[in-house]
Amino acid sequence: VPTGWKFFGNLMDAGKLSICGEESFGTGSDHIREKDGIWAVLAWLSIIAYQNKDKKPGEKLISVSDVVKEHWATYGRNYFSRYDYEECESEGANKMIIYLRDLVSKSKAGDSYGSYTLQFADDFTYTDPGTGSAGATVRIYIEQFEPDVSKHNMDAQIALNPLIALALSVSKLKDFTGREKPTVIT
C-alpha cells in the first residue's frame, strides 16, 4: 500500500479489507478510519498479564522490556528503520523509480554491494482504489536481523548505519530528489 494511512481507509471503503496494521503497531479496522491505539494496548496487556499470571503480591513483575529482551535472546533481533522523504518533486522521484526498476531487472542473486550479497530483488505495483496525492513521498525501509545477543541493545540507527548508507548510495536518492536528509526517521 502506498504512503499514508488514508490508503488503508480507501481499501476498506472499497471492501478489500476490514483490518489493517503497520510496522509501528498502528492497527485499525473498518469501525474507524484511523489508527486505533487500543489494539496495541490490549495486545501488550494480554502479553504482560500472561507473563505475570503466577506472580505473588510483592514479587517483581515482568515488564515489556523483559519480554522484548527474552524474545530477542530466543529469536534474535530485527533492527528496523524507515526514512521518509515527503513532498518530493514527482519528476525526480519518478526518474529514481525508473532507475531502480532498471537496476532490479539487471540484478541477480549473488551480486555484491560492499560487504552485502544480494539474495533477492523485487518490484511491485499498487493501484489505489481511492484518491491520488500531490507530489511524491519516498520511503526507504531498512531492516537487518541480528542473532548476536551482545548486539541487541544497540540504537537502531547505529546498527543499521551501513545498510542505510548503502541504500542511499544505491538509490542515488540525493541525486534524484535533491534531498540531503529525510523529513521523518522512524
LUMSEFI-187730 format. One line per 2 residues: number of its first residue (from 1); for each residue x, y, z of N, C-alpha, C, CB. Coordinates in Angstrom, 2 decimals. Glycine has a CB too. Layout:
BEGIN
NUM> X,Y,Z,X,Y,Z,X,Y,Z,X,Y,Z ~ ...
***
This chain:
BEGIN
1> 0.86,-1.17,0.00,0.00,0.00,0.00,0.90,1.23,0.00,-0.97,0.00,1.23 ~ 0.57,2.28,-0.73,1.40,3.48,-0.75,1.41,4.21,0.59,0.92,4.42,-1.83
3> 2.20,5.27,0.64,2.36,6.09,1.82,1.04,6.63,2.31,3.31,7.22,1.54 ~ 0.81,6.56,3.59,-0.33,7.23,4.20,-1.43,6.29,4.64,-0.89,8.22,3.25
5> -1.91,6.55,5.85,-2.97,5.74,6.42,-4.25,5.83,5.59,-3.24,6.18,7.86 ~ -4.43,6.92,4.87,-5.66,7.10,4.08,-5.85,5.97,3.07,-5.64,8.45,3.35
7> -4.76,5.36,2.62,-4.89,4.29,1.64,-5.54,3.05,2.26,-3.51,3.94,1.06 ~ -5.27,2.79,3.54,-5.96,1.70,4.22,-7.47,1.97,4.22,-5.44,1.52,5.67
9> -7.83,3.22,4.54,-9.24,3.60,4.54,-9.87,3.40,3.18,-9.40,5.04,4.97 ~ -9.13,3.75,2.12,-9.65,3.56,0.76,-9.90,2.08,0.47,-8.67,4.14,-0.26
11> -8.99,1.21,0.92,-9.18,-0.22,0.71,-10.38,-0.73,1.49,-7.92,-0.99,1.12 ~ -10.57,-0.19,2.71,-11.75,-0.58,3.49,-13.02,-0.13,2.79,-11.68,0.02,4.91
13> -13.03,1.12,2.31,-14.20,1.64,1.61,-14.51,0.83,0.35,-13.98,3.11,1.23 ~ -13.46,0.31,-0.29,-13.64,-0.49,-1.50,-13.99,-1.94,-1.17,-12.37,-0.44,-2.35
15> -14.10,-2.28,0.13,-14.46,-3.64,0.53,-13.35,-4.65,0.36,-15.64,-4.09,-0.23 ~ -12.09,-4.17,0.30,-10.97,-5.07,0.06,-10.25,-5.51,1.33,-9.98,-4.41,-0.86
17> -10.57,-4.91,2.48,-10.04,-5.36,3.75,-10.88,-4.81,4.89,-8.58,-4.94,3.92 ~ -10.78,-5.47,6.04,-11.55,-5.00,7.19,-10.69,-4.75,8.42,-12.64,-5.99,7.54
19> -9.44,-5.20,8.39,-8.49,-4.92,9.47,-7.13,-4.68,8.83,-8.43,-6.09,10.52 ~ -6.35,-3.78,9.41,-5.07,-3.45,8.81,-4.10,-3.05,9.91,-5.22,-2.32,7.76
21> -2.83,-3.06,9.56,-1.81,-2.65,10.52,-0.54,-2.26,9.81,-1.54,-3.76,11.53 ~ 0.37,-1.68,10.56,1.64,-1.23,10.01,2.76,-1.62,10.97,1.64,0.29,9.76
23> 3.98,-1.31,10.57,5.15,-1.75,11.33,5.25,-1.17,12.73,6.37,-1.41,10.58 ~ 4.63,-0.05,13.00,4.70,0.56,14.33,3.52,0.16,15.20,4.76,2.08,14.21
25> 2.84,-0.92,14.84,1.68,-1.47,15.56,0.48,-0.54,15.48,2.04,-1.73,17.02 ~ 0.49,0.40,14.54,-0.71,1.17,14.28,-1.69,0.22,13.62,-0.42,2.43,13.38
27> -2.80,-0.04,14.27,-3.74,-1.03,13.80,-5.13,-0.41,13.78,-3.72,-2.30,14.68 ~ -5.93,-0.79,12.83,-7.29,-0.29,12.75,-8.19,-1.29,12.06,-7.33,1.06,12.03
29> -9.44,-1.00,12.05,-10.40,-1.83,11.33,-11.50,-0.92,10.80,-10.98,-2.95,12.24 ~ -12.48,-1.52,10.14,-13.45,-0.66,9.50,-14.45,-0.02,10.45,-14.18,-1.43,8.48
31> -14.22,-0.12,11.76,-15.07,0.64,12.69,-14.59,2.08,12.82,-15.09,-0.03,14.07 ~ -13.34,2.35,12.43,-12.79,3.72,12.38,-11.87,3.82,11.19,-12.04,4.08,13.71
33> -11.50,5.02,10.81,-10.62,5.20,9.66,-9.26,5.75,10.07,-11.26,6.13,8.63 ~ -8.86,5.52,11.29,-7.57,5.96,11.80,-6.95,4.83,12.60,-7.71,7.23,12.66
35> -5.70,5.03,12.97,-5.03,4.06,13.84,-5.78,4.02,15.17,-3.53,4.44,14.06 ~ -5.98,2.84,15.65,-6.71,2.64,16.89,-5.73,2.07,17.91,-7.95,1.70,16.69
37> -5.17,2.92,18.75,-4.16,2.52,19.73,-4.63,1.46,20.69,-3.72,3.69,20.48 ~ -5.94,1.28,20.82,-6.45,0.29,21.76,-6.01,-1.12,21.39,-7.96,0.37,21.83
39> -5.85,-1.40,20.09,-5.39,-2.73,19.67,-4.00,-3.02,20.25,-5.35,-2.84,18.12 ~ -3.08,-2.08,20.13,-1.72,-2.27,20.65,-1.73,-2.39,22.17,-0.81,-1.11,20.21
41> -2.52,-1.54,22.82,-2.61,-1.59,24.29,-3.14,-2.94,24.75,-3.52,-0.45,24.82 ~ -4.21,-3.41,24.13,-4.79,-4.70,24.51,-3.83,-5.86,24.25,-6.10,-4.94,23.76
43> -3.10,-5.80,23.15,-2.13,-6.85,22.85,-1.06,-6.92,23.93,-1.48,-6.62,21.47 ~ -0.48,-5.76,24.30,0.57,-5.75,25.32,0.02,-6.11,26.70,1.23,-4.39,25.38
45> -1.18,-5.65,27.04,-1.77,-6.02,28.32,-1.98,-7.53,28.41,-3.12,-5.28,28.52 ~ -2.40,-8.13,27.31,-2.58,-9.58,27.28,-1.25,-10.31,27.48,-3.22,-10.00,25.94
47> -0.22,-9.85,26.80,1.11,-10.47,26.93,1.64,-10.33,28.36,2.11,-9.83,25.93 ~ 1.56,-9.13,28.92,2.06,-8.87,30.27,1.25,-9.66,31.31,2.00,-7.36,30.60
49> -0.07,-9.71,31.15,-0.91,-10.48,32.08,-0.51,-11.95,32.07,-2.40,-10.34,31.72 ~ -0.30,-12.51,30.88,0.09,-13.91,30.78,1.46,-14.15,31.42,0.11,-14.34,29.31
51> 2.40,-13.27,31.13,3.76,-13.43,31.67,3.80,-13.34,33.20,4.68,-12.37,31.07 ~ 2.87,-12.61,33.77,2.86,-12.39,35.23,1.78,-13.19,35.95,2.67,-10.92,35.52
53> 1.15,-14.14,35.28,0.00,-14.85,35.84,0.31,-15.59,37.14,-0.54,-15.83,34.83 ~ 1.53,-16.06,37.32,1.89,-16.83,38.51,2.59,-16.00,39.58,2.76,-17.98,38.12
55> 2.69,-14.71,39.39,3.39,-13.83,40.35,2.54,-13.64,41.60,3.71,-12.46,39.72 ~ 3.20,-13.64,42.72,2.56,-13.38,44.01,2.67,-11.90,44.34,3.19,-14.24,45.15
57> 1.75,-11.38,45.16,1.85,-9.96,45.56,3.24,-9.64,46.13,0.76,-9.61,46.60 ~ 3.81,-8.54,45.66,5.12,-8.12,46.12,6.28,-8.62,45.28,5.31,-8.57,47.51
59> 6.04,-9.65,44.45,7.10,-10.14,43.58,7.32,-9.16,42.42,6.76,-11.57,43.03 ~ 8.55,-9.12,41.92,8.88,-8.25,40.78,8.12,-8.75,39.55,10.43,-8.23,40.51
61> 7.43,-7.83,38.92,6.67,-8.17,37.72,7.55,-8.14,36.48,5.50,-7.21,37.55 ~ 7.19,-8.95,35.51,7.87,-8.97,34.22,7.36,-7.77,33.42,7.63,-10.33,33.46
63> 8.30,-6.99,32.87,7.95,-5.77,32.13,7.94,-6.02,30.62,8.95,-4.65,32.47 ~ 7.46,-5.04,29.90,7.51,-5.10,28.44,8.97,-5.27,27.99,6.89,-3.82,27.81
65> 9.87,-4.51,28.59,11.29,-4.61,28.26,11.81,-6.03,28.49,12.11,-3.60,29.08 ~ 11.42,-6.64,29.60,11.84,-8.02,29.89,11.35,-8.97,28.80,11.31,-8.46,31.27
67> 10.09,-8.81,28.40,9.50,-9.67,27.37,10.26,-9.51,26.06,8.01,-9.34,27.16 ~ 10.52,-8.27,25.69,11.21,-7.99,24.42,12.63,-8.58,24.44,11.27,-6.47,24.15
69> 13.37,-8.37,25.53,14.74,-8.88,25.61,14.78,-10.41,25.61,15.44,-8.35,26.86 ~ 13.81,-11.04,26.26,13.73,-12.51,26.23,13.45,-12.99,24.81,12.63,-13.01,27.20
71> 12.55,-12.30,24.13,12.23,-12.64,22.74,13.48,-12.53,21.86,11.11,-11.72,22.19 ~ 14.21,-11.42,22.00,15.43,-11.24,21.21,16.45,-12.33,21.51,16.04,-9.86,21.49
73> 16.60,-12.68,22.80,17.58,-13.71,23.17,17.23,-15.05,22.54,17.66,-13.84,24.71 ~ 15.94,-15.33,22.41,15.50,-16.59,21.83,15.53,-16.58,20.31,14.09,-16.91,22.30
75> 15.03,-15.50,19.71,14.82,-15.47,18.27,15.72,-14.50,17.51,13.42,-15.13,17.98 ~ 16.51,-13.69,18.21,17.30,-12.65,17.56,16.49,-11.38,17.46,17.76,-13.10,16.18
77> 17.17,-10.30,17.12,16.51,-9.00,17.00,16.50,-8.56,15.54,17.21,-7.94,17.88 ~ 15.39,-8.00,15.12,15.31,-7.37,13.81,15.37,-5.87,14.02,14.01,-7.79,13.05
79> 16.48,-5.27,13.61,16.58,-3.81,13.63,15.81,-3.27,12.45,18.07,-3.34,13.61 ~ 15.13,-2.16,12.67,14.27,-1.59,11.64,14.34,-0.08,11.68,12.83,-2.07,11.80
81> 14.32,0.54,10.52,14.18,1.98,10.42,13.47,2.31,9.12,15.57,2.69,10.51 ~ 12.84,3.45,9.10,12.19,3.92,7.89,12.56,5.38,7.70,10.64,3.74,7.96
83> 13.01,5.72,6.50,13.34,7.09,6.13,12.26,7.60,5.19,14.76,7.18,5.48 ~ 11.56,8.66,5.59,10.53,9.27,4.76,11.05,10.59,4.19,9.23,9.50,5.57
85> 10.92,10.74,2.90,11.23,11.99,2.21,9.92,12.48,1.64,12.34,11.80,1.09 ~ 9.25,13.39,2.35,7.91,13.83,1.98,7.94,15.01,1.01,7.12,14.21,3.23
87> 6.89,15.08,0.19,6.68,16.17,-0.76,7.87,16.39,-1.70,6.38,17.43,-0.01 ~ 8.40,15.29,-2.21,9.46,15.38,-3.23,8.83,15.76,-4.56,10.25,14.02,-3.35
89> 9.61,16.37,-5.40,9.13,16.66,-6.75,8.89,15.32,-7.46,10.15,17.55,-7.55 ~ 7.72,15.19,-8.06,7.35,13.94,-8.70,8.31,13.53,-9.81,5.95,14.05,-9.25
91> 8.80,14.50,-10.57,9.67,14.18,-11.70,10.94,13.46,-11.25,10.04,15.45,-12.46 ~ 11.61,13.99,-10.23,12.82,13.35,-9.72,12.54,12.00,-9.10,13.48,14.25,-8.70
93> 11.43,11.89,-8.35,11.07,10.62,-7.73,10.76,9.57,-8.80,9.86,10.79,-6.78 ~ 10.05,9.97,-9.84,9.73,9.04,-10.92,10.99,8.59,-11.65,8.76,9.68,-11.91
95> 11.95,9.49,-11.86,13.21,9.12,-12.50,13.98,8.13,-11.64,14.07,10.37,-12.78 ~ 13.94,8.33,-10.31,14.61,7.40,-9.41,13.98,6.01,-9.51,14.56,7.92,-7.96
97> 12.64,5.95,-9.58,11.96,4.66,-9.68,12.33,3.97,-10.99,10.42,4.85,-9.59 ~ 12.38,4.71,-12.08,12.79,4.13,-13.37,14.21,3.57,-13.25,12.72,5.20,-14.51
99> 15.10,4.34,-12.64,16.48,3.91,-12.44,16.52,2.62,-11.60,17.30,5.02,-11.75 ~ 15.76,2.60,-10.49,15.77,1.43,-9.61,15.14,0.21,-10.28,15.03,1.75,-8.31
101> 14.08,0.41,-11.06,13.47,-0.71,-11.78,14.47,-1.31,-12.78,12.19,-0.25,-12.52 ~ 15.22,-0.47,-13.44,16.25,-0.96,-14.36,17.32,-1.73,-13.60,16.88,0.22,-15.14
103> 17.74,-1.18,-12.46,18.75,-1.84,-11.63,18.25,-3.20,-11.15,19.12,-0.95,-10.42 ~ 17.00,-3.27,-10.68,16.43,-4.53,-10.19,16.32,-5.54,-11.33,15.04,-4.29,-9.56
105> 15.94,-5.09,-12.53,15.79,-6.01,-13.66,17.11,-6.65,-14.06,15.19,-5.28,-14.87 ~ 18.21,-5.98,-13.77,19.54,-6.50,-14.12,20.21,-7.23,-12.96,20.43,-5.35,-14.58
107> 19.61,-7.14,-11.78,20.21,-7.74,-10.58,19.95,-9.24,-10.54,19.67,-7.08,-9.32 ~ 20.88,-9.93,-9.90,20.71,-11.37,-9.71,21.27,-11.78,-8.35,21.40,-12.18,-10.85
109> 20.74,-12.86,-7.83,21.23,-13.38,-6.55,22.73,-13.57,-6.63,20.53,-14.72,-6.18 ~ 23.43,-13.13,-5.61,24.89,-13.25,-5.57,25.61,-11.96,-5.89,25.33,-14.31,-6.52
111> 24.90,-10.96,-6.45,25.54,-9.66,-6.70,26.02,-9.08,-5.38,24.55,-8.68,-7.41 ~ 27.18,-8.43,-5.40,27.75,-7.85,-4.19,27.54,-6.34,-4.16,29.23,-8.17,-4.08
113> 27.23,-5.87,-2.97,27.10,-4.43,-2.68,27.90,-4.19,-1.42,25.58,-3.98,-2.51 ~ 29.16,-3.82,-1.58,30.03,-3.68,-0.41,30.18,-5.03,0.26,29.47,-2.63,0.58
115> 29.92,-5.09,1.56,30.04,-6.35,2.28,28.74,-7.17,2.26,30.45,-6.08,3.71 ~ 27.75,-6.70,1.51,26.46,-7.38,1.44,26.32,-8.13,0.12,25.32,-6.38,1.60
117> 25.63,-9.26,0.16,25.38,-10.06,-1.03,23.87,-10.12,-1.25,25.98,-11.48,-0.89 ~ 23.45,-9.78,-2.46,22.04,-9.78,-2.80,21.49,-11.19,-2.84,21.82,-9.08,-4.15
119> 20.38,-11.39,-2.16,19.68,-12.67,-2.24,18.45,-12.57,-3.14,19.27,-13.14,-0.84 ~ 17.78,-11.39,-3.09,16.52,-11.25,-3.80,16.24,-9.78,-4.03,15.37,-11.92,-3.02
121> 15.76,-9.42,-5.20,15.34,-8.05,-5.50,13.99,-8.15,-6.22,16.41,-7.28,-6.38 ~ 13.07,-7.25,-5.86,11.73,-7.33,-6.43,11.18,-5.93,-6.64,10.80,-8.15,-5.53
123> 10.17,-5.84,-7.45,9.45,-4.60,-7.71,7.96,-4.95,-7.64,9.85,-3.98,-9.12 ~ 7.17,-4.05,-7.06,5.74,-4.30,-7.03,5.00,-3.02,-7.39,5.29,-4.82,-5.64
125> 3.76,-3.19,-7.79,2.92,-2.07,-8.16,1.63,-2.14,-7.35,2.62,-2.07,-9.68 ~ 1.16,-0.99,-6.95,-0.10,-0.90,-6.21,-0.92,0.21,-6.85,0.14,-0.64,-4.68
127> -2.18,-0.07,-7.12,-3.10,0.95,-7.63,-4.14,1.21,-6.56,-3.76,0.51,-8.98 ~ -4.19,2.43,-6.09,-5.11,2.81,-5.03,-6.53,2.92,-5.58,-4.68,4.14,-4.38
129> -7.52,2.29,-4.90,-8.89,2.41,-5.36,-9.52,3.77,-5.00,-9.73,1.29,-4.79 ~ -8.81,4.59,-4.24,-9.33,5.89,-3.84,-8.65,7.01,-4.56,-9.18,6.08,-2.36
131> -8.46,8.13,-3.86,-7.90,9.33,-4.48,-6.39,9.29,-4.54,-8.35,10.55,-3.73 ~ -5.81,10.12,-5.39,-4.36,10.24,-5.50,-3.82,11.30,-4.55,-3.98,10.57,-6.93
133> -2.53,11.56,-4.65,-1.92,12.60,-3.81,-0.99,13.44,-4.67,-1.14,11.97,-2.62 ~ -0.67,14.62,-4.16,0.21,15.54,-4.90,1.66,15.27,-4.52,-0.16,17.02,-4.61
135> 2.56,15.46,-5.47,3.97,15.24,-5.19,4.24,13.77,-4.94,4.41,16.07,-3.99 ~ 5.36,13.52,-4.28,5.75,12.14,-4.01,6.35,12.04,-2.63,6.74,11.62,-5.08
137> 6.08,10.95,-1.96,6.77,10.60,-0.73,7.62,9.39,-1.04,5.77,10.32,0.46 ~ 8.90,9.49,-0.78,9.81,8.38,-0.98,10.10,7.80,0.39,11.13,8.82,-1.71
139> 9.89,6.50,0.53,10.18,5.81,1.78,11.21,4.74,1.53,8.90,5.21,2.40 ~ 12.18,4.70,2.42,13.18,3.64,2.38,13.03,2.85,3.67,14.64,4.21,2.22
141> 12.80,1.56,3.54,12.71,0.66,4.69,14.02,-0.09,4.80,11.50,-0.33,4.54 ~ 14.60,-0.07,6.00,15.87,-0.73,6.25,15.67,-1.69,7.40,17.01,0.30,6.55
143> 16.04,-2.95,7.18,15.86,-3.95,8.22,17.04,-4.91,8.19,14.52,-4.71,8.06 ~ 17.47,-5.33,9.37,18.57,-6.29,9.47,18.38,-7.18,10.68,19.93,-5.56,9.54
145> 18.51,-8.47,10.47,18.42,-9.44,11.56,19.76,-9.50,12.29,18.02,-10.85,11.03 ~ 19.70,-9.54,13.62,20.90,-9.64,14.45,20.73,-10.78,15.45,21.19,-8.29,15.18
147> 21.41,-11.92,15.23,21.29,-13.03,16.16,22.16,-12.89,17.42,21.64,-14.30,15.46 ~ 23.19,-12.06,17.36,24.16,-11.93,18.46,23.57,-11.12,19.62,25.46,-11.26,17.96
149> 23.32,-11.80,20.75,22.71,-11.16,21.92,23.52,-9.96,22.40,22.56,-12.18,23.05 ~ 24.82,-10.00,22.24,25.66,-8.88,22.71,25.43,-7.60,21.90,27.13,-9.27,22.64
151> 24.75,-7.71,20.77,24.47,-6.54,19.93,23.00,-6.12,19.95,24.89,-6.83,18.50 ~ 22.21,-6.70,20.85,20.77,-6.43,20.86,20.38,-5.09,21.47,20.07,-7.50,21.60
153> 21.26,-4.45,22.21,20.90,-3.19,22.85,21.42,-1.97,22.11,21.43,-3.18,24.25 ~ 21.85,-2.14,20.88,22.34,-1.02,20.08,21.17,-0.15,19.63,23.13,-1.53,18.86
155> 21.44,1.13,19.45,20.48,2.02,18.83,20.29,1.57,17.38,20.96,3.52,18.91 ~ 19.05,1.55,16.93,18.75,1.06,15.58,19.50,1.84,14.50,17.26,1.16,15.32
157> 19.64,3.16,14.66,20.32,3.96,13.64,21.81,3.59,13.55,20.17,5.46,13.95 ~ 22.41,3.25,14.68,23.82,2.84,14.68,23.95,1.45,14.08,24.40,2.87,16.12
159> 23.08,0.53,14.51,23.14,-0.84,14.00,22.91,-0.89,12.48,22.10,-1.71,14.71 ~ 22.05,-0.02,11.98,21.68,-0.04,10.57,22.48,0.92,9.70,20.23,0.27,10.42
161> 23.37,1.69,10.30,24.10,2.71,9.54,24.73,2.20,8.24,25.17,3.30,10.41 ~ 25.41,1.04,8.24,25.98,0.58,6.96,24.92,0.31,5.90,26.79,-0.69,7.19
163> 23.78,-0.26,6.28,22.72,-0.52,5.31,22.05,0.76,4.84,21.68,-1.45,5.90 ~ 21.87,1.71,5.75,21.28,3.00,5.38,22.16,3.69,4.36,21.08,3.91,6.64
165> 23.46,3.73,4.63,24.40,4.35,3.69,24.36,3.65,2.34,25.84,4.33,4.25 ~ 24.29,2.33,2.35,24.22,1.57,1.11,22.93,1.87,0.34,24.33,0.06,1.40
167> 21.81,1.90,1.04,20.51,2.19,0.39,20.51,3.56,-0.26,19.36,2.09,1.41 ~ 21.05,4.55,0.45,21.09,5.90,-0.10,22.04,5.98,-1.30,21.53,6.91,0.98
169> 23.13,5.24,-1.23,24.10,5.23,-2.34,23.52,4.53,-3.57,25.40,4.55,-1.90 ~ 22.98,3.33,-3.37,22.46,2.55,-4.50,21.28,3.26,-5.16,22.05,1.15,-4.02
171> 20.39,3.85,-4.35,19.20,4.51,-4.89,19.50,5.85,-5.55,18.18,4.71,-3.80 ~ 20.66,6.43,-5.20,21.03,7.76,-5.67,19.93,8.78,-5.33,21.27,7.75,-7.20
173> 19.33,8.59,-4.16,18.20,9.41,-3.74,18.53,10.89,-3.75,17.76,9.01,-2.36 ~ 19.68,11.26,-3.23,20.06,12.68,-3.20,20.16,13.25,-4.62,21.41,12.87,-2.46
175> 20.75,12.47,-5.52,20.89,12.94,-6.91,19.53,13.17,-7.57,21.70,11.92,-7.72 ~ 18.59,12.26,-7.32,17.28,12.35,-7.98,16.34,13.34,-7.31,16.64,10.99,-8.00
177> 16.40,13.45,-5.97,15.42,14.28,-5.26,16.01,15.59,-4.75,14.84,13.51,-4.10 ~ 17.33,15.67,-4.66,17.97,16.85,-4.10,17.89,16.90,-2.58,17.35,18.09,-4.68
179> 17.36,15.88,-1.96,17.19,15.86,-0.51,18.46,15.43,0.20,16.04,14.95,-0.13 ~ 18.86,16.23,1.17,20.04,15.92,1.98,19.72,14.94,3.11,20.63,17.21,2.56
181> 18.49,15.06,3.62,18.10,14.21,4.76,16.60,13.94,4.70,18.49,14.89,6.11 ~ 16.16,12.90,5.41,14.74,12.58,5.41,13.92,13.59,6.19,14.52,11.20,5.99
183> 12.65,13.68,5.86,11.71,14.51,6.61,11.44,13.88,7.98,10.39,14.69,5.82 ~ 11.29,12.55,7.97,10.99,11.79,9.18,11.83,10.54,9.19,9.48,11.45,9.27
185> 12.38,10.20,10.36,13.05,8.92,10.57,12.28,8.18,11.63,14.56,9.10,10.98 ~ 11.87,6.97,11.30,11.12,6.15,12.25,11.98,4.98,12.69,9.80,5.64,11.63
***
